[in-house]
Amino acid sequence: MSTQYVSFQQASPNEQAVILIVDDVPENLGLLHESLDQAGYRVLVTTDGLSAIEIAHRCLPDMILLDGNMPHMDGFESCIQLKASPITQFIPVIFMTGLSETEHIVRGFQVGGVDYVTKPLNIEEVLARVKTHLAHAKLLQQQKQVIDATETAILALDVHGKIVWKTQKASDLLNQYLPELEGFETGLKAWFSDLEQEKDPKKLTSCSYSTPSQQLQLLLLTPWESEPSVAKNYLIQIKTSTPALEMADILKYCPQLTQREAEVMHWLLLGKTNKDIAEILELSPRTVNKHLEHVFEKLCVENRTAAVAHINSLVQEFH
């Protein structure tokens, strides 16, 4: 049976943050509860993942401290469900667990955690991380509110290209043109991967993602950092433009390409992955990679994002 209880201090004029602690070990709960309470936070406590999800939806805490290793539903699965819900997806989650292997730490970030601390817990370190991530979350919320008021389509992405939040205008655009976001999010991550490897990231400050009816231009507003902090977020503006180029148009702007290379480039402009292109054209992924290598060489670029940006710049130049 799970344990649920709430301990509230009287709210201060600063409206102290609410922290939900999730751990199946009572001793850990007691230690964290006392420390957070003394630090001035309002505290919610539970001992299992399922009730944590219920409490999070009902109370909307400002942060969740989540044990990774629990029976029935572990912390990683709990985090996946929290991030899948539009109500709780933006609540920052800090994992705290005895699972200290690299694979578990990576897993924690992959499922949406903002930080990962290992047991035995250093309480001063935990409090410092809580304070830092709460301040960052508050700043993001204020930033989002200001941008929302301008009715601009803006996405905030983390350092891996994962969507952290989006303005209402951005949500409207994506809902209108991209009912399925999986391919779009894959494209964002590929773009950020290219940025990490590019010697001059200024060359890749924009990319595009095309749908059958509209082409979305993505503009990087935040200067790229080669070694950003874990909490770093990048702002991306979405603009609509003309539909994606057909193969004949690509050959017109890039006559040095072969027909097959233009065909591969057409699907690349539509935001398809190499695997998708291989399936569509009934080619092996290796053959698609070979065609793209020739495209990059002929366009004097180094990767997919740069190739798309190059063709888009040619279109703008001739219009």
Beta strands, then each sheet from edge to edge (+ up, - down):
strand 1: 4-7
strand 2: 18-22
strand 3: 42-46
strand 4: 63-67
strand 5: 93-97
strand 6: 115-118
strand 7: 154-157
strand 8: 163-166
strand 9: 206-210
strand 10: 215-220
strand 11: 234-241
sheet 1: 1+ 3- 2- 4- 5- 6-
sheet 2: 8+ 7- 11+ 10- 9+
end
